[in-house]
Amino acid sequence: MALTKANLAENLFDELGLNKREAKELVDLFFEEVRGSLEQGEQVKLSGFGNFDLREKRQRPGRNPKTGEEIPITPRRVVTFRPGQKLKTRVEGYVGRE
Amino acid sequence: MTKSELIEVIATQQPHLAQKDVELAVKCILEQMSHSLSTGDRIEIRGFGSFTLHYRSPRTGRNPKTGEPVALPGKHVPHFKPGKELRERVNQGYLEELEKSS
């Protein structure tokens, strides 16, 4: 089962005793502030979890996969995530499930 | 922006909550996200993105000092795929910067 914002809010309600509205607002704000920082061109570093970095891509040639027509891919800025050592170590231990 | 700066901006927008509570909440969110991935569960945040695990096959590495081969077992690594809204907003911010500077 995938973890969603609803699960995160539920957990804040259970663990910290925030009321449901506060919990939901907090989870929304959390992701909104991370997005806002990245939108302003500023990376986000969450120690123990990982860094959201920004990379600028120059224009490069592309192709419409349907028609085969050549169209340039415009320059853009993209988000990349670099997991921190602590998260990498925790995830490495996952052996998979049958 | 760092974790403590993130806690501060959230706290200023939630003046009815103590900064300490916001700090706990942020830590709680990150802990639950890490835990979810460490048990192989994906994370799906609409408009932000999704986190999944990617598998890396076992391989033979080398001890960089001695050059001796070392068997490295397979492992999982976290992977993030930005969602549509995040992609668009980040790129829009960039295009606006480019326009201002030109």
N, CA and C atoms of all chains as a GROMACS GRO file, in nm:
protein
  600
    1MET      N    1   0.084  -0.121   0.000
    1MET     CA    2   0.000   0.000   0.000
    1MET      C    3   0.087   0.126   0.000
    2ALA      N    4   0.053   0.218  -0.086
    2ALA     CA    5   0.131   0.341  -0.095
    2ALA      C    6   0.097   0.436   0.019
    3LEU      N    7   0.196   0.506   0.068
    3LEU     CA    8   0.176   0.608   0.172
    3LEU      C    9   0.128   0.737   0.106
    4THR      N   10   0.021   0.796   0.161
    4THR     CA   11  -0.035   0.919   0.104
    4THR      C   12  -0.039   1.031   0.209
    5LYS      N   13  -0.080   1.150   0.165
    5LYS     CA   14  -0.093   1.261   0.258
    5LYS      C   15  -0.194   1.229   0.368
    6ALA      N   16  -0.299   1.155   0.332
    6ALA     CA   17  -0.400   1.119   0.433
    6ALA      C   18  -0.338   1.034   0.544
    7ASN      N   19  -0.249   0.939   0.506
    7ASN     CA   20  -0.182   0.857   0.608
    7ASN      C   21  -0.091   0.941   0.696
    8LEU      N   22  -0.022   1.037   0.634
    8LEU     CA   23   0.070   1.122   0.710
    8LEU      C   24  -0.008   1.206   0.811
    9ALA      N   25  -0.122   1.260   0.768
    9ALA     CA   26  -0.204   1.342   0.857
    9ALA      C   27  -0.260   1.256   0.971
   10GLU      N   28  -0.305   1.137   0.937
   10GLU     CA   29  -0.358   1.043   1.036
   10GLU      C   30  -0.254   1.014   1.145
   11ASN      N   31  -0.130   0.999   1.100
   11ASN     CA   32  -0.020   0.970   1.193
   11ASN      C   33   0.008   1.088   1.286
   12LEU      N   34  -0.004   1.211   1.235
   12LEU     CA   35   0.017   1.328   1.322
   12LEU      C   36  -0.093   1.337   1.426
   13PHE      N   37  -0.212   1.297   1.385
   13PHE     CA   38  -0.326   1.293   1.477
   13PHE      C   39  -0.300   1.188   1.587
   14ASP      N   40  -0.257   1.070   1.546
   14ASP     CA   41  -0.231   0.961   1.643
   14ASP      C   42  -0.113   0.990   1.735
   15GLU      N   43  -0.002   1.036   1.674
   15GLU     CA   44   0.123   1.047   1.749
   15GLU      C   45   0.135   1.176   1.829
   16LEU      N   46   0.087   1.288   1.769
   16LEU     CA   47   0.110   1.417   1.833
   16LEU      C   48  -0.016   1.479   1.890
   17GLY      N   49  -0.130   1.417   1.863
   17GLY     CA   50  -0.254   1.470   1.916
   17GLY      C   51  -0.298   1.599   1.848
   18LEU      N   52  -0.245   1.628   1.729
   18LEU     CA   53  -0.300   1.743   1.655
   18LEU      C   54  -0.441   1.705   1.614
   19ASN      N   55  -0.532   1.805   1.602
   19ASN     CA   56  -0.664   1.766   1.554
   19ASN      C   57  -0.657   1.742   1.403
   20LYS      N   58  -0.760   1.680   1.350
   20LYS     CA   59  -0.752   1.634   1.210
   20LYS      C   60  -0.729   1.747   1.111
   21ARG      N   61  -0.792   1.863   1.140
   21ARG     CA   62  -0.776   1.976   1.049
   21ARG      C   63  -0.631   2.029   1.055
   22GLU      N   64  -0.580   2.043   1.177
   22GLU     CA   65  -0.441   2.090   1.193
   22GLU      C   66  -0.344   1.994   1.125
   23ALA      N   67  -0.369   1.865   1.144
   23ALA     CA   68  -0.280   1.764   1.090
   23ALA      C   69  -0.277   1.772   0.937
   24LYS      N   70  -0.394   1.786   0.879
   24LYS     CA   71  -0.402   1.794   0.733
   24LYS      C   72  -0.334   1.921   0.681
   25GLU      N   73  -0.360   2.034   0.750
   25GLU     CA   74  -0.298   2.161   0.709
   25GLU      C   75  -0.146   2.151   0.716
   26LEU      N   76  -0.098   2.086   0.821
   26LEU     CA   77   0.046   2.076   0.838
   26LEU      C   78   0.112   1.994   0.728
   27VAL      N   79   0.049   1.884   0.694
   27VAL     CA   80   0.104   1.798   0.588
   27VAL      C   81   0.102   1.874   0.454
   28ASP      N   82  -0.010   1.944   0.428
   28ASP     CA   83  -0.019   2.023   0.305
   28ASP      C   84   0.092   2.130   0.301
   29LEU      N   85   0.108   2.200   0.414
   29LEU     CA   86   0.209   2.306   0.421
   29LEU      C   87   0.350   2.251   0.400
   30PHE      N   88   0.375   2.137   0.459
   30PHE     CA   89   0.507   2.074   0.446
   30PHE      C   90   0.545   2.061   0.298
   31PHE      N   91   0.457   1.999   0.221
   31PHE     CA   92   0.490   1.977   0.080
   31PHE      C   93   0.485   2.108   0.002
   32GLU      N   94   0.394   2.198   0.040
   32GLU     CA   95   0.384   2.325  -0.030
   32GLU      C   96   0.511   2.409  -0.010
   33GLU      N   97   0.566   2.409   0.110
   33GLU     CA   98   0.686   2.489   0.136
   33GLU      C   99   0.808   2.432   0.064
   34VAL      N  100   0.816   2.300   0.056
   34VAL     CA  101   0.927   2.238  -0.018
   34VAL      C  102   0.916   2.277  -0.166
   35ARG      N  103   0.794   2.264  -0.219
   35ARG     CA  104   0.770   2.303  -0.359
   35ARG      C  105   0.803   2.450  -0.382
   36GLY      N  106   0.758   2.536  -0.287
   36GLY     CA  107   0.780   2.680  -0.300
   36GLY      C  108   0.929   2.713  -0.307
   37SER      N  109   1.008   2.650  -0.221
   37SER     CA  110   1.151   2.675  -0.221
   37SER      C  111   1.213   2.634  -0.355
   38LEU      N  112   1.174   2.518  -0.403
   38LEU     CA  113   1.229   2.469  -0.531
   38LEU      C  114   1.185   2.559  -0.647
   39GLU      N  115   1.063   2.608  -0.637
   39GLU     CA  116   1.010   2.698  -0.740
   39GLU      C  117   1.093   2.827  -0.745
   40GLN      N  118   1.140   2.873  -0.627
   40GLN     CA  119   1.223   2.993  -0.619
   40GLN      C  120   1.367   2.965  -0.661
   41GLY      N  121   1.395   2.840  -0.696
   41GLY     CA  122   1.530   2.805  -0.740
   41GLY      C  123   1.622   2.770  -0.626
   42GLU      N  124   1.566   2.742  -0.508
   42GLU     CA  125   1.650   2.708  -0.393
   42GLU      C  126   1.637   2.560  -0.358
   43GLN      N  127   1.750   2.490  -0.346
   43GLN     CA  128   1.748   2.347  -0.311
   43GLN      C  129   1.693   2.329  -0.169
   44VAL      N  130   1.648   2.208  -0.136
   44VAL     CA  131   1.596   2.180  -0.004
   44VAL      C  132   1.675   2.063   0.056
   45LYS      N  133   1.732   2.087   0.175
   45LYS     CA  134   1.814   1.984   0.238
   45LYS      C  135   1.748   1.936   0.366
   46LEU      N  136   1.702   1.812   0.365
   46LEU     CA  137   1.636   1.757   0.483
   46LEU      C  138   1.727   1.649   0.542
   47SER      N  139   1.805   1.688   0.643
   47SER     CA  140   1.908   1.598   0.692
   47SER      C  141   1.845   1.469   0.745
   48GLY      N  142   1.910   1.360   0.715
   48GLY     CA  143   1.859   1.228   0.755
   48GLY      C  144   1.768   1.169   0.649
   49PHE      N  145   1.711   1.254   0.566
   49PHE     CA  146   1.621   1.206   0.461
   49PHE      C  147   1.687   1.219   0.324
   50GLY      N  148   1.713   1.342   0.284
   50GLY     CA  149   1.780   1.361   0.155
   50GLY      C  150   1.769   1.504   0.107
   51ASN      N  151   1.831   1.532  -0.008
   51ASN     CA  152   1.830   1.667  -0.065
   51ASN      C  153   1.750   1.668  -0.194
   52PHE      N  154   1.670   1.773  -0.210
   52PHE     CA  155   1.606   1.798  -0.338
   52PHE      C  156   1.691   1.903  -0.408
   53ASP      N  157   1.759   1.862  -0.514
   53ASP     CA  158   1.848   1.952  -0.585
   53ASP      C  159   1.784   1.996  -0.716
   54LEU      N  160   1.839   2.102  -0.774
   54LEU     CA  161   1.788   2.153  -0.902
   54LEU      C  162   1.898   2.144  -1.006
   55ARG      N  163   1.861   2.106  -1.125
   55ARG     CA  164   1.959   2.100  -1.234
   55ARG      C  165   1.903   2.169  -1.356
   56GLU      N  166   1.990   2.246  -1.420
   56GLU     CA  167   1.948   2.313  -1.543
   56GLU      C  168   1.990   2.230  -1.664
   57LYS      N  169   1.891   2.208  -1.752
   57LYS     CA  170   1.917   2.131  -1.873
   57LYS      C  171   1.918   2.226  -1.991
   58ARG      N  172   2.022   2.216  -2.072
   58ARG     CA  173   2.027   2.299  -2.192
   58ARG      C  174   1.931   2.245  -2.298
   59GLN      N  175   1.902   2.328  -2.397
   59GLN     CA  176   1.818   2.281  -2.507
   59GLN      C  177   1.887   2.165  -2.578
   60ARG      N  178   1.809   2.063  -2.613
   60ARG     CA  179   1.867   1.951  -2.687
   60ARG      C  180   1.767   1.904  -2.792
   61PRO      N  181   1.819   1.835  -2.895
   61PRO     CA  182   1.727   1.791  -3.000
   61PRO      C  183   1.637   1.678  -2.950
   62GLY      N  184   1.513   1.683  -2.987
   62GLY     CA  185   1.420   1.577  -2.950
   62GLY      C  186   1.338   1.538  -3.071
   63ARG      N  187   1.245   1.448  -3.048
   63ARG     CA  188   1.166   1.398  -3.159
   63ARG      C  189   1.026   1.366  -3.106
   64ASN      N  190   0.927   1.394  -3.182
   64ASN     CA  191   0.792   1.350  -3.148
   64ASN      C  192   0.788   1.198  -3.172
   65PRO      N  193   0.769   1.120  -3.064
   65PRO     CA  194   0.778   0.975  -3.081
   65PRO      C  195   0.670   0.920  -3.175
   66LYS      N  196   0.560   0.992  -3.187
   66LYS     CA  197   0.451   0.943  -3.272
   66LYS      C  198   0.478   0.968  -3.419
   67THR      N  199   0.520   1.093  -3.450
   67THR     CA  200   0.533   1.130  -3.591
   67THR      C  201   0.677   1.121  -3.639
   68GLY      N  202   0.774   1.115  -3.545
   68GLY     CA  203   0.914   1.111  -3.585
   68GLY      C  204   0.967   1.248  -3.619
   69GLU      N  205   0.882   1.349  -3.605
   69GLU     CA  206   0.920   1.486  -3.639
   69GLU      C  207   1.023   1.538  -3.538
   70GLU      N  208   1.124   1.609  -3.588
   70GLU     CA  209   1.227   1.665  -3.498
   70GLU      C  210   1.179   1.795  -3.438
   71ILE      N  211   1.180   1.802  -3.302
   71ILE     CA  212   1.147   1.928  -3.236
   71ILE      C  213   1.246   1.946  -3.121
   72PRO      N  214   1.298   2.069  -3.104
   72PRO     CA  215   1.395   2.089  -2.996
   72PRO      C  216   1.325   2.079  -2.860
   73ILE      N  217   1.396   2.020  -2.760
   73ILE     CA  218   1.346   2.020  -2.623
   73ILE      C  219   1.400   2.147  -2.559
   74THR      N  220   1.308   2.232  -2.512
   74THR     CA  221   1.348   2.365  -2.463
   74THR      C  222   1.431   2.353  -2.335
   75PRO      N  223   1.514   2.455  -2.305
   75PRO     CA  224   1.592   2.451  -2.181
   75PRO      C  225   1.497   2.446  -2.061
   76ARG      N  226   1.535   2.372  -1.959
   76ARG     CA  227   1.446   2.362  -1.844
   76ARG      C  228   1.523   2.336  -1.716
   77ARG      N  229   1.455   2.355  -1.604
   77ARG     CA  230   1.514   2.324  -1.474
   77ARG      C  231   1.436   2.206  -1.416
   78VAL      N  232   1.507   2.108  -1.366
   78VAL     CA  233   1.441   1.988  -1.314
   78VAL      C  234   1.486   1.960  -1.170
   79VAL      N  235   1.401   1.888  -1.096
   79VAL     CA  236   1.428   1.852  -0.957
   79VAL      C  237   1.488   1.711  -0.954
   80THR      N  238   1.596   1.694  -0.878
   80THR     CA  239   1.645   1.559  -0.855
   80THR      C  240   1.650   1.537  -0.704
   81PHE      N  241   1.636   1.413  -0.664
   81PHE     CA  242   1.641   1.380  -0.520
   81PHE      C  243   1.764   1.295  -0.494
   82ARG      N  244   1.845   1.339  -0.398
   82ARG     CA  245   1.959   1.259  -0.354
   82ARG      C  246   1.934   1.212  -0.212
   83PRO      N  247   1.904   1.083  -0.196
   83PRO     CA  248   1.877   1.032  -0.062
   83PRO      C  249   1.999   1.049   0.027
   84GLY      N  250   1.975   1.078   0.154
   84GLY     CA  251   2.083   1.092   0.251
   84GLY      C  252   2.134   0.954   0.292
   85GLN      N  253   2.252   0.953   0.356
   85GLN     CA  254   2.313   0.826   0.394
   85GLN      C  255   2.222   0.744   0.485
   86LYS      N  256   2.156   0.814   0.578
   86LYS     CA  257   2.072   0.743   0.675
   86LYS      C  258   1.956   0.671   0.605
   87LEU      N  259   1.892   0.739   0.511
   87LEU     CA  260   1.781   0.678   0.438
   87LEU      C  261   1.832   0.564   0.350
   88LYS      N  262   1.947   0.586   0.283
   88LYS     CA  263   2.003   0.482   0.196
   88LYS      C  264   2.030   0.355   0.276
   89THR      N  265   2.089   0.372   0.395
   89THR     CA  266   2.122   0.256   0.477
   89THR      C  267   1.995   0.182   0.520
   90ARG      N  268   1.891   0.258   0.557
   90ARG     CA  269   1.767   0.193   0.600
   90ARG      C  270   1.702   0.115   0.486
   91VAL      N  271   1.706   0.171   0.367
   91VAL     CA  272   1.639   0.111   0.252
   91VAL      C  273   1.716  -0.009   0.198
   92GLU      N  274   1.851  -0.001   0.210
   92GLU     CA  275   1.936  -0.109   0.163
   92GLU      C  276   1.899  -0.242   0.228
   93GLY      N  277   1.858  -0.234   0.352
   93GLY     CA  278   1.825  -0.355   0.427
   93GLY      C  279   1.697  -0.423   0.382
   94TYR      N  280   1.620  -0.354   0.298
   94TYR     CA  281   1.494  -0.412   0.252
   94TYR      C  282   1.525  -0.524   0.153
   95VAL      N  283   1.475  -0.644   0.182
   95VAL     CA  284   1.514  -0.759   0.098
   95VAL      C  285   1.412  -0.792  -0.008
   96GLY      N  286   1.303  -0.721  -0.011
   96GLY     CA  287   1.200  -0.754  -0.109
   96GLY      C  288   1.097  -0.847  -0.049
   97ARG      N  289   0.987  -0.862  -0.116
   97ARG     CA  290   0.881  -0.949  -0.062
   97ARG      C  291   0.830  -1.041  -0.170
   98GLU      N  292   0.780  -1.150  -0.125
   98GLU     CA  293   0.727  -1.248  -0.221
   98GLU      C  294   0.577  -1.233  -0.235
   99MET      N  295   1.714   2.571   0.140
   99MET     CA  296   1.636   2.565   0.263
   99MET      C  297   1.669   2.436   0.338
  100THR      N  298   1.692   2.450   0.467
  100THR     CA  299   1.723   2.333   0.550
  100THR      C  300   1.599   2.291   0.628
  101LYS      N  301   1.613   2.179   0.699
  101LYS     CA  302   1.499   2.131   0.778
  101LYS      C  303   1.456   2.236   0.881
  102SER      N  304   1.554   2.298   0.949
  102SER     CA  305   1.515   2.395   1.052
  102SER      C  306   1.449   2.518   0.991
  103GLU      N  307   1.494   2.558   0.870
  103GLU     CA  308   1.427   2.671   0.804
  103GLU      C  309   1.286   2.634   0.761
  104LEU      N  310   1.270   2.511   0.718
  104LEU     CA  311   1.137   2.463   0.679
  104LEU      C  312   1.043   2.466   0.801
  105ILE      N  313   1.094   2.421   0.914
  105ILE     CA  314   1.015   2.423   1.038
  105ILE      C  315   0.973   2.566   1.072
  106GLU      N  316   1.067   2.659   1.057
  106GLU     CA  317   1.036   2.800   1.086
  106GLU      C  318   0.927   2.856   0.996
  107VAL      N  319   0.938   2.833   0.864
  107VAL     CA  320   0.835   2.891   0.775
  107VAL      C  321   0.699   2.829   0.802
  108ILE      N  322   0.696   2.700   0.833
  108ILE     CA  323   0.566   2.638   0.862
  108ILE      C  324   0.510   2.698   0.991
  109ALA      N  325   0.597   2.716   1.091
  109ALA     CA  326   0.552   2.770   1.220
  109ALA      C  327   0.495   2.911   1.205
  110THR      N  328   0.556   2.995   1.120
  110THR     CA  329   0.503   3.131   1.104
  110THR      C  330   0.364   3.128   1.039
  111GLN      N  331   0.338   3.023   0.961
  111GLN     CA  332   0.206   3.015   0.897
  111GLN      C  333   0.103   2.942   0.980
  112GLN      N  334   0.146   2.883   1.089
  112GLN     CA  335   0.055   2.814   1.180
  112GLN      C  336   0.078   2.872   1.320
  113PRO      N  337   0.042   3.002   1.338
  113PRO     CA  338   0.077   3.070   1.464
  113PRO      C  339   0.010   3.009   1.586
  114HIS      N  340  -0.095   2.931   1.566
  114HIS     CA  341  -0.161   2.870   1.683
  114HIS      C  342  -0.085   2.747   1.732
  115LEU      N  343   0.015   2.701   1.654
  115LEU     CA  344   0.093   2.585   1.700
  115LEU      C  345   0.228   2.633   1.753
  116ALA      N  346   0.274   2.567   1.860
  116ALA     CA  347   0.407   2.600   1.912
  116ALA      C  348   0.511   2.551   1.814
  117GLN      N  349   0.622   2.626   1.802
  117GLN     CA  350   0.730   2.586   1.711
  117GLN      C  351   0.776   2.443   1.739
  118LYS      N  352   0.777   2.409   1.868
  118LYS     CA  353   0.818   2.275   1.910
  118LYS      C  354   0.727   2.168   1.847
  119ASP      N  355   0.598   2.196   1.842
  119ASP     CA  356   0.503   2.100   1.784
  119ASP      C  357   0.525   2.086   1.633
  120VAL      N  358   0.555   2.199   1.569
  120VAL     CA  359   0.581   2.195   1.425
  120VAL      C  360   0.706   2.112   1.400
  121GLU      N  361   0.806   2.132   1.486
  121GLU     CA  362   0.931   2.056   1.472
  121GLU      C  363   0.903   1.906   1.485
  122LEU      N  364   0.826   1.870   1.586
  122LEU     CA  365   0.790   1.729   1.604
  122LEU      C  366   0.714   1.676   1.483
  123ALA      N  367   0.623   1.757   1.431
  123ALA     CA  368   0.541   1.713   1.318
  123ALA      C  369   0.627   1.688   1.195
  124VAL      N  370   0.719   1.780   1.167
  124VAL     CA  371   0.806   1.764   1.050
  124VAL      C  372   0.890   1.638   1.065
  125LYS      N  373   0.943   1.618   1.185
  125LYS     CA  374   1.024   1.498   1.208
  125LYS      C  375   0.941   1.371   1.194
  126CYS      N  376   0.818   1.380   1.242
  126CYS     CA  377   0.725   1.268   1.235
  126CYS      C  378   0.694   1.233   1.088
  127ILE      N  379   0.672   1.335   1.006
  127ILE     CA  380   0.642   1.314   0.864
  127ILE      C  381   0.761   1.246   0.796
  128LEU      N  382   0.882   1.300   0.820
  128LEU     CA  383   1.000   1.243   0.755
  128LEU      C  384   1.028   1.101   0.803
  129GLU      N  385   1.002   1.077   0.932
  129GLU     CA  386   1.024   0.942   0.986
  129GLU      C  387   0.927   0.843   0.923
  130GLN      N  388   0.802   0.884   0.908
  130GLN     CA  389   0.705   0.793   0.848
  130GLN      C  390   0.738   0.766   0.701
  131MET      N  391   0.786   0.868   0.632
  131MET     CA  392   0.823   0.849   0.492
  131MET      C  393   0.942   0.753   0.481
  132SER      N  394   1.043   0.772   0.566
  132SER     CA  395   1.160   0.682   0.564
  132SER      C  396   1.120   0.541   0.598
  133HIS      N  397   1.033   0.529   0.698
  133HIS     CA  398   0.990   0.396   0.741
  133HIS      C  399   0.915   0.325   0.630
  134SER      N  400   0.828   0.400   0.563
  134SER     CA  401   0.750   0.343   0.454
  134SER      C  402   0.841   0.285   0.346
  135LEU      N  403   0.941   0.363   0.307
  135LEU     CA  404   1.034   0.314   0.203
  135LEU      C  405   1.116   0.196   0.252
  136SER      N  406   1.154   0.198   0.379
  136SER     CA  407   1.239   0.090   0.430
  136SER      C  408   1.162  -0.041   0.440
  137THR      N  409   1.028  -0.036   0.432
  137THR     CA  410   0.951  -0.160   0.430
  137THR      C  411   0.901  -0.190   0.290
  138GLY      N  412   0.952  -0.115   0.192
  138GLY     CA  413   0.920  -0.143   0.053
  138GLY      C  414   0.791  -0.079   0.004
  139ASP      N  415   0.730   0.008   0.088
  139ASP     CA  416   0.607   0.074   0.044
  139ASP      C  417   0.639   0.205  -0.027
  140ARG      N  418   0.573   0.230  -0.138
  140ARG     CA  419   0.596   0.354  -0.210
  140ARG      C  420   0.524   0.470  -0.141
  141ILE      N  421   0.562   0.593  -0.179
  141ILE     CA  422   0.498   0.713  -0.125
  141ILE      C  423   0.441   0.789  -0.244
  142GLU      N  424   0.314   0.828  -0.235
  142GLU     CA  425   0.253   0.902  -0.346
  142GLU      C  426   0.189   1.030  -0.295
  143ILE      N  427   0.249   1.143  -0.331
  143ILE     CA  428   0.197   1.273  -0.289
  143ILE      C  429   0.153   1.348  -0.414
  144ARG      N  430   0.024   1.361  -0.432
  144ARG     CA  431  -0.026   1.423  -0.555
  144ARG      C  432   0.023   1.567  -0.567
  145GLY      N  433   0.074   1.602  -0.684
  145GLY     CA  434   0.122   1.737  -0.710
  145GLY      C  435   0.265   1.759  -0.663
  146PHE      N  436   0.317   1.663  -0.588
  146PHE     CA  437   0.456   1.673  -0.542
  146PHE      C  438   0.543   1.568  -0.612
  147GLY      N  439   0.505   1.442  -0.594
  147GLY     CA  440   0.579   1.337  -0.661
  147GLY      C  441   0.566   1.205  -0.589
  148SER      N  442   0.636   1.104  -0.640
  148SER     CA  443   0.630   0.974  -0.575
  148SER      C  444   0.771   0.921  -0.550
  149PHE      N  445   0.782   0.848  -0.439
  149PHE     CA  446   0.908   0.783  -0.403
  149PHE      C  447   0.887   0.633  -0.415
  150THR      N  448   0.981   0.569  -0.484
  150THR     CA  449   0.974   0.424  -0.496
  150THR      C  450   1.114   0.369  -0.470
  151LEU      N  451   1.126   0.237  -0.468
  151LEU     CA  452   1.258   0.176  -0.456
  151LEU      C  453   1.301   0.124  -0.592
  152HIS      N  454   1.429   0.140  -0.622
  152HIS     CA  455   1.486   0.078  -0.741
  152HIS      C  456   1.585  -0.028  -0.694
  153TYR      N  457   1.587  -0.140  -0.766
  153TYR     CA  458   1.676  -0.249  -0.727
  153TYR      C  459   1.809  -0.238  -0.801
  154ARG      N  460   1.917  -0.255  -0.729
  154ARG     CA  461   2.051  -0.261  -0.791
  154ARG      C  462   2.101  -0.405  -0.779
  155SER      N  463   2.133  -0.467  -0.892
  155SER     CA  464   2.177  -0.607  -0.892
  155SER      C  465   2.310  -0.623  -0.819
  156PRO      N  466   2.336  -0.746  -0.772
  156PRO     CA  467   2.466  -0.773  -0.710
  156PRO      C  468   2.576  -0.750  -0.812
  157ARG      N  469   2.692  -0.706  -0.767
  157ARG     CA  470   2.802  -0.684  -0.861
  157ARG      C  471   2.934  -0.708  -0.790
  158THR      N  472   3.038  -0.720  -0.870
  158THR     CA  473   3.170  -0.734  -0.812
  158THR      C  474   3.236  -0.598  -0.812
  159GLY      N  475   3.262  -0.547  -0.692
  159GLY     CA  476   3.330  -0.419  -0.681
  159GLY      C  477   3.477  -0.445  -0.654
  160ARG      N  478   3.551  -0.338  -0.631
  160ARG     CA  479   3.692  -0.355  -0.599
  160ARG      C  480   3.730  -0.269  -0.481
  161ASN      N  481   3.814  -0.324  -0.398
  161ASN     CA  482   3.871  -0.244  -0.291
  161ASN      C  483   3.966  -0.143  -0.358
  162PRO      N  484   3.935  -0.013  -0.346
  162PRO     CA  485   4.013   0.086  -0.421
  162PRO      C  486   4.160   0.089  -0.377
  163LYS      N  487   4.187   0.046  -0.256
  163LYS     CA  488   4.326   0.050  -0.208
  163LYS      C  489   4.408  -0.067  -0.264
  164THR      N  490   4.351  -0.187  -0.254
  164THR     CA  491   4.428  -0.306  -0.290
  164THR      C  492   4.394  -0.358  -0.429
  165GLY      N  493   4.282  -0.312  -0.486
  165GLY     CA  494   4.241  -0.361  -0.617
  165GLY      C  495   4.178  -0.499  -0.610
  166GLU      N  496   4.163  -0.550  -0.489
  166GLU     CA  497   4.104  -0.684  -0.470
  166GLU      C  498   3.953  -0.684  -0.501
  167PRO      N  499   3.904  -0.784  -0.572
  167PRO     CA  500   3.759  -0.790  -0.599
  167PRO      C  501   3.678  -0.816  -0.472
  168VAL      N  502   3.564  -0.750  -0.459
  168VAL     CA  503   3.474  -0.770  -0.345
  168VAL      C  504   3.334  -0.795  -0.400
  169ALA      N  505   3.269  -0.902  -0.352
  169ALA     CA  506   3.132  -0.931  -0.396
  169ALA      C  507   3.035  -0.837  -0.325
  170LEU      N  508   2.960  -0.756  -0.401
  170LEU     CA  509   2.862  -0.666  -0.341
  170LEU      C  510   2.722  -0.723  -0.366
  171PRO      N  511   2.644  -0.740  -0.260
  171PRO     CA  512   2.511  -0.797  -0.276
  171PRO      C  513   2.415  -0.698  -0.345
  172GLY      N  514   2.304  -0.747  -0.396
  172GLY     CA  515   2.201  -0.660  -0.452
  172GLY      C  516   2.142  -0.573  -0.343
  173LYS      N  517   2.089  -0.458  -0.380
  173LYS     CA  518   2.028  -0.370  -0.279
  173LYS      C  519   1.922  -0.284  -0.343
  174HIS      N  520   1.841  -0.221  -0.258
  174HIS     CA  521   1.741  -0.126  -0.306
  174HIS      C  522   1.788   0.016  -0.276
  175VAL      N  523   1.757   0.107  -0.368
  175VAL     CA  524   1.788   0.249  -0.344
  175VAL      C  525   1.661   0.331  -0.365
  176PRO      N  526   1.645   0.441  -0.287
  176PRO     CA  527   1.526   0.526  -0.303
  176PRO      C  528   1.532   0.600  -0.435
  177HIS      N  529   1.416   0.619  -0.495
  177HIS     CA  530   1.406   0.694  -0.620
  177HIS      C  531   1.287   0.790  -0.611
  178PHE      N  532   1.307   0.914  -0.657
  178PHE     CA  533   1.199   1.014  -0.654
  178PHE      C  534   1.163   1.056  -0.795
  179LYS      N  535   1.033   1.056  -0.824
  179LYS     CA  536   0.986   1.105  -0.952
  179LYS      C  537   0.897   1.226  -0.926
  180PRO      N  538   0.941   1.346  -0.968
  180PRO     CA  539   0.861   1.466  -0.941
  180PRO      C  540   0.725   1.458  -1.010
  181GLY      N  541   0.623   1.509  -0.943
  181GLY     CA  542   0.488   1.513  -1.000
  181GLY      C  543   0.472   1.631  -1.094
  182LYS      N  544   0.359   1.630  -1.164
  182LYS     CA  545   0.337   1.729  -1.270
  182LYS      C  546   0.343   1.873  -1.216
  183GLU      N  547   0.272   1.899  -1.105
  183GLU     CA  548   0.268   2.036  -1.054
  183GLU      C  549   0.407   2.084  -1.014
  184LEU      N  550   0.483   1.997  -0.946
  184LEU     CA  551   0.619   2.035  -0.905
  184LEU      C  552   0.706   2.064  -1.028
  185ARG      N  553   0.699   1.975  -1.128
  185ARG     CA  554   0.779   1.995  -1.249
  185ARG      C  555   0.746   2.128  -1.315
  186GLU      N  556   0.616   2.155  -1.327
  186GLU     CA  557   0.575   2.276  -1.398
  186GLU      C  558   0.612   2.402  -1.321
  187ARG      N  559   0.591   2.399  -1.190
  187ARG     CA  560   0.621   2.520  -1.112
  187ARG      C  561   0.770   2.550  -1.110
  188VAL      N  562   0.852   2.446  -1.096
  188VAL     CA  563   0.997   2.465  -1.093
  188VAL      C  564   1.045   2.522  -1.226
  189ASN      N  565   0.991   2.468  -1.333
  189ASN     CA  566   1.034   2.514  -1.465
  189ASN      C  567   0.983   2.655  -1.493
  190GLN      N  568   0.863   2.683  -1.448
  190GLN     CA  569   0.806   2.817  -1.466
  190GLN      C  570   0.894   2.920  -1.394
  191GLY      N  571   0.934   2.886  -1.270
  191GLY     CA  572   1.022   2.974  -1.195
  191GLY      C  573   1.151   3.001  -1.271
  192TYR      N  574   1.202   2.898  -1.334
  192TYR     CA  575   1.327   2.909  -1.411
  192TYR      C  576   1.308   3.000  -1.532
  193LEU      N  577   1.198   2.979  -1.605
  193LEU     CA  578   1.173   3.059  -1.725
  193LEU      C  579   1.156   3.206  -1.688
  194GLU      N  580   1.094   3.232  -1.572
  194GLU     CA  581   1.079   3.371  -1.529
  194GLU      C  582   1.215   3.433  -1.497
  195GLU      N  583   1.302   3.354  -1.434
  195GLU     CA  584   1.439   3.402  -1.405
  195GLU      C  585   1.511   3.437  -1.534
  196LEU      N  586   1.500   3.348  -1.633
  196LEU     CA  587   1.568   3.368  -1.760
  196LEU      C  588   1.519   3.497  -1.826
  197GLU      N  589   1.388   3.520  -1.817
  197GLU     CA  590   1.331   3.637  -1.880
  197GLU      C  591   1.382   3.765  -1.815
  198LYS      N  592   1.386   3.763  -1.680
  198LYS     CA  593   1.433   3.881  -1.606
  198LYS      C  594   1.577   3.914  -1.641
  199SER      N  595   1.658   3.810  -1.659
  199SER     CA  596   1.802   3.834  -1.679
  199SER      C  597   1.834   3.870  -1.823
  200SER      N  598   1.739   3.851  -1.912
  200SER     CA  599   1.771   3.880  -2.053
  200SER      C  600   1.727   4.021  -2.093
   0.00000   0.00000   0.00000
